[in-house]
């Protein structure tokens, strides 16, 4: 049998992988890639131990809601497990369009496009509109999915300080007023828990003719009337060009969406490669997201309970004199400052039966290493 390479003469990629093996194994069995054996509500089992899950994105606790589970069962029975194709080609189904209509009505926009993942939605929201020669103005702390979309677009990039309208204005002073400009930011920043200063951003965008794109993944189902998101929270519906987000937080499913004017969505659907070449969201996930959206509107107690929990939890952390980075939302970090402090804090919590997520630089700014 001919080997793909000779012993001792690994190519550069294999050398790189071999060098990282020890690190990868250490990460697998320490802070990352935990594989739970069971879950019941806010409890998970890891290596036979019961832990309190304190870092889930299931903000409203709907993953086991009877209506959500029933909808998933019915969709699997009626449609099978997958449409086995991309939306552009043979993967679109009536259930995708029905969910898109419900989302558009909920958000108060003309149209919506459902994608197989929130990451794909955010990438598509950028590269479906920005192109080479355009200027993207991005908050320094935006999600990786948005950076990926920017890189794929080939547009020029200028960063501005996190949640800092004054710095954004200063950056724009040095740019060509005639250039095509896109302003990219988030509603709630998942690491920091900060809400964007939307009124100020939109005023600047209007004065400089910037196309606006907001990632509302962590604000959808959390902020605004019935969880309609950041625009609703500030009473600024209709002023954002494109809203993108995910079903994997409040809607207890997977997948993502892009929402806005119908003409914009039609343009994006023929220009965004991540969406064009991705398989369609499976029927079970569509059905679960749709049912969760119904529950969100018809059972307000879930959103009320979320914010009661946030208030109670913040009081506990304040009494403990812990740094929560000024979080105003359910995304609450505990900033430890160094990788070592974050690791040992995370480890001590897990030994006490509490599961959290550790985030260190470069995933967060230097000196802001944290658990979440």
C-alpha positions in Angstrom: 0.0 0.0 0.0 1.4 3.4 -1.0 1.4 5.9 1.8 0.3 9.5 1.0 3.5 10.8 2.4 6.9 9.5 3.6 7.5 9.1 7.3 9.5 12.1 8.6 8.7 14.2 5.5 5.4 15.7 6.4 4.1 18.5 4.2 3.6 22.0 5.8 -0.1 21.5 6.5 0.5 18.1 8.2 3.4 19.6 10.2 1.2 22.4 11.4 -1.6 19.9 12.4 0.9 17.7 14.2 2.4 20.6 16.1 -1.1 21.6 17.3 -2.3 18.1 18.3 -1.3 18.5 21.9 -3.0 21.8 22.2 -6.2 20.6 20.5 -6.4 17.6 22.8 -6.0 19.8 25.8 -8.7 22.1 24.7 -11.1 19.2 23.9 -10.8 17.9 27.4 -10.7 21.2 29.2 -12.5 24.4 28.4 -13.9 23.8 24.9 -15.9 21.2 23.0 -17.7 19.8 26.0 -20.0 17.0 24.9 -23.0 16.7 27.3 -24.6 13.3 27.9 -28.1 14.6 28.8 -30.0 17.9 29.3 -33.1 18.7 31.2 -34.0 22.4 31.2 -31.2 24.3 32.7 -29.3 21.2 33.9 -26.8 19.3 31.8 -24.7 16.2 32.5 -21.0 16.1 31.7 -18.8 13.1 32.5 -21.6 11.7 34.6 -22.0 14.9 36.7 -25.0 17.2 36.9 -24.2 20.8 36.2 -26.2 24.0 36.1 -26.1 25.4 32.6 -25.3 29.1 33.0 -24.2 30.0 29.5 -26.9 28.8 27.2 -28.3 31.0 24.4 -31.8 29.5 25.0 -32.9 32.8 26.4 -36.6 32.0 26.7 -36.2 28.3 27.6 -38.3 27.2 24.6 -36.2 24.2 23.4 -38.5 21.8 25.3 -41.7 23.8 25.0 -44.5 21.3 24.1 -45.7 23.4 21.1 -42.1 23.7 19.7 -41.4 20.0 20.1 -44.8 19.0 18.6 -44.2 21.2 15.6 -40.9 19.6 15.0 -42.4 16.1 15.2 -45.1 17.0 12.7 -42.7 18.5 10.2 -40.5 15.5 10.3 -43.5 13.2 9.7 -44.9 15.4 6.9 -41.7 16.5 5.1 -38.9 14.1 6.1 -35.5 15.2 7.4 -34.3 17.5 4.6 -35.1 19.2 1.3 -31.5 18.2 0.2 -30.9 21.2 -1.9 -30.1 24.9 -2.0 -32.9 27.5 -1.9 -31.9 28.8 -5.3 -32.1 25.4 -7.0 -34.4 22.7 -5.6 -34.4 23.3 -1.9 -37.1 25.9 -1.3 -40.4 24.7 0.2 -43.7 26.3 1.2 -42.7 26.1 4.9 -39.7 28.4 4.2 -42.0 31.0 2.7 -44.5 30.7 5.5 -41.9 31.3 8.1 -40.5 34.2 6.1 -44.0 35.8 6.0 -44.4 35.4 9.7 -41.0 36.9 10.5 -41.6 39.9 8.1 -44.9 40.6 9.8 -43.4 40.3 13.3 -40.5 42.7 12.4 -42.7 45.1 10.4 -40.7 44.8 7.2 -41.7 43.9 3.7 -39.7 40.6 3.3 -37.4 38.1 4.9 -35.1 35.4 3.7 -34.4 32.3 5.8 -31.0 30.6 5.7 -29.5 27.4 7.0 -27.5 29.2 9.7 -27.2 32.5 11.5 -23.6 32.7 10.4 -24.6 32.3 6.8 -27.3 35.0 7.3 -24.8 37.5 8.7 -22.3 36.8 5.9 -24.9 37.1 3.3 -26.2 40.4 4.7 -22.8 41.9 4.0 -21.5 40.3 0.9 -24.9 40.3 -0.7 -24.7 44.1 -0.8 -21.1 45.3 -0.4 -18.7 44.9 -3.3 -15.1 45.8 -4.2 -14.7 49.6 -4.1 -17.3 50.1 -1.5 -16.5 51.2 2.1 -17.6 49.2 5.1 -17.6 50.9 8.5 -17.7 48.3 11.2 -17.8 48.4 15.0 -14.5 46.8 16.2 -16.4 44.2 18.3 -18.8 42.8 15.7 -19.2 39.0 15.3 -16.9 36.7 13.3 -19.7 36.1 10.8 -19.8 39.7 9.9 -16.1 39.9 9.5 -16.3 36.9 7.2 -18.9 38.6 5.1 -16.8 41.8 4.8 -13.7 39.8 3.8 -15.7 37.9 1.2 -17.1 41.1 -0.3 -13.7 42.6 -1.1 -14.9 46.0 0.1 -12.6 48.5 1.8 -12.9 48.3 5.6 -12.6 51.0 8.3 -13.1 50.1 12.0 -14.5 52.4 14.6 -14.3 52.1 18.4 -16.9 49.9 20.0 -20.3 51.6 20.5 -18.7 55.0 19.8 -20.7 57.3 17.5 -18.1 60.1 17.9 -15.3 57.9 16.6 -17.6 56.8 13.7 -18.2 60.4 12.8 -14.5 61.1 13.0 -13.7 58.2 10.7 -16.2 59.4 8.2 -14.7 62.9 8.1 -11.6 61.4 6.4 -13.5 59.4 3.8 -14.7 60.3 0.4 -18.3 61.6 0.7 -19.2 60.2 -2.7 -18.1 56.6 -1.9 -20.7 53.8 -1.4 -20.8 53.3 2.4 -22.2 50.5 4.6 -22.5 50.8 8.4 -22.3 47.4 10.2 -23.0 46.9 13.9 -24.9 44.7 16.4 -28.0 45.2 18.5 -26.7 43.3 21.5 -23.0 42.3 21.6 -22.8 38.8 22.8 -19.5 39.0 24.7 -20.1 42.4 26.3 -23.9 42.4 26.7 -23.9 46.0 25.4 -26.8 47.5 23.5 -25.8 49.6 20.5 -26.5 53.4 20.6 -28.9 52.9 17.7 -30.4 56.5 17.5 -27.0 58.0 17.2 -25.8 55.5 14.7 -28.8 56.0 12.5 -28.5 59.8 12.6 -24.9 59.5 11.4 -25.8 57.0 8.8 -28.5 59.3 7.4 -26.3 62.4 7.3 -23.5 60.4 5.5 -25.8 58.3 3.3 -24.7 55.0 4.8 -26.6 51.7 4.1 -27.2 50.2 7.5 -26.9 46.5 8.5 -27.6 45.3 12.0 -26.9 41.8 13.5 -29.8 41.3 15.9 -29.1 37.7 16.8 -28.9 38.3 20.5 -31.6 41.1 20.6 -34.2 39.2 18.6 -36.7 37.8 21.2 -35.1 39.8 23.9 -35.4 43.5 23.3 -38.4 45.6 22.2 -42.1 44.9 22.1 -42.7 41.1 22.3 -39.0 40.7 21.5 -39.0 42.5 18.1 -35.4 43.6 18.6 -33.3 46.6 18.8 -35.3 48.9 16.4 -38.4 48.2 18.4 -36.5 48.8 21.7 -35.6 52.3 20.6 -38.9 53.0 18.7 -37.0 53.3 15.4 -38.7 50.7 13.3 -38.3 51.2 9.5 -35.0 53.1 9.7 -32.6 50.1 9.4 -32.0 48.9 5.9 -31.1 45.2 6.7 -31.6 43.2 9.8 -30.0 39.8 10.1 -30.1 37.3 13.0 -30.3 33.7 14.2 -32.9 31.2 15.3 -30.5 29.5 17.7 -31.1 31.9 20.6 -34.6 32.9 21.5 -36.4 30.8 18.8 -35.0 27.5 20.1 -33.9 26.2 16.7 -31.1 26.6 14.2 -30.9 28.7 11.0 -30.9 32.4 10.3 -32.7 35.3 8.6 -32.2 38.5 6.7 -35.0 41.0 6.7 -35.7 44.3 4.9 -37.4 45.8 1.9 -38.5 43.3 -0.7 -36.4 44.8 -3.5 -33.3 44.6 -1.3 -34.0 41.0 -0.4 -34.5 40.0 -4.1 -31.1 41.7 -4.9 -29.3 39.9 -2.1 -30.7 36.5 -3.0 -29.0 36.7 -6.3 -25.7 38.1 -5.1 -24.9 36.4 -1.7 -22.8 33.3 -2.4 -23.0 31.9 1.2 -26.8 31.7 0.9 -26.9 30.8 -2.8 -24.7 27.7 -2.4 -25.9 26.5 1.0 -28.5 23.8 1.5 -31.9 24.9 2.7 -32.9 24.9 6.4 -34.5 21.5 7.2 -38.2 21.3 7.8 -37.9 20.4 11.5 -35.9 23.5 12.3 -38.2 25.7 10.3 -41.2 24.3 12.1 -39.6 24.7 15.6 -38.6 28.3 14.9 -42.1 29.1 13.6 -43.7 27.6 16.7 -41.3 29.4 19.0 -42.2 32.7 17.3 -45.9 32.0 18.0 -45.1 31.2 21.6 -43.1 34.4 21.9 -46.1 36.5 20.9 -48.8 34.5 22.7 -47.1 33.7 26.0 -45.4 36.9 27.3 -44.4 35.3 30.6 -41.3 33.8 29.0 -39.8 37.2 28.2 -40.9 38.6 31.5 -39.2 35.7 33.3 -36.0 36.3 31.3 -35.7 39.9 32.5 -36.6 39.0 36.1 -33.8 36.5 36.0 -31.4 39.1 34.6 -32.3 41.6 37.4 -31.8 38.9 40.1 -28.6 37.6 38.6 -27.0 41.1 38.2 -27.8 41.8 41.9 -26.0 38.7 42.9 -22.9 39.6 40.8 -23.0 43.1 42.1 -23.0 41.9 45.7 -20.0 39.7 44.8 -18.2 42.8 43.4 -17.7 41.1 40.0 -17.0 43.1 36.8 -19.8 42.5 34.3 -18.5 45.0 31.8 -21.6 47.2 32.1 -23.9 44.6 30.5 -27.5 45.7 30.2 -28.8 42.4 28.8 -29.1 38.6 29.3 -25.6 38.3 27.8 -23.7 38.8 31.0 -19.9 38.4 31.1 -17.7 38.2 34.2 -14.4 39.9 33.3 -11.4 38.4 35.0 -8.7 40.3 33.1 -6.2 37.6 32.2 -6.3 34.2 30.6 -5.1 32.5 33.7 -7.6 34.1 36.0 -10.4 33.3 33.6 -9.4 29.7 33.3 -9.1 29.1 37.0 -12.4 30.9 37.7 -14.1 28.8 35.0 -12.5 25.6 36.4 -13.6 26.4 40.0 -17.2 27.0 38.9 -17.3 23.7 37.1 -16.0 21.9 40.1 -18.8 23.5 42.1 -21.4 22.3 39.5 -21.8 25.4 37.3 -21.1 25.2 33.6 -19.9 28.5 31.9 -18.1 29.4 28.7 -14.6 30.9 28.8 -13.6 33.6 26.2 -10.0 34.9 26.0 -8.0 37.2 23.7 -8.1 37.5 20.7 -11.8 36.5 21.0 -12.1 39.5 23.4 -9.9 42.6 23.7 -6.6 42.1 25.7 -7.3 42.5 29.4 -10.9 41.5 29.0 -10.6 37.8 29.3 -13.9 36.5 30.7 -16.4 33.8 31.4 -19.9 34.2 30.0 
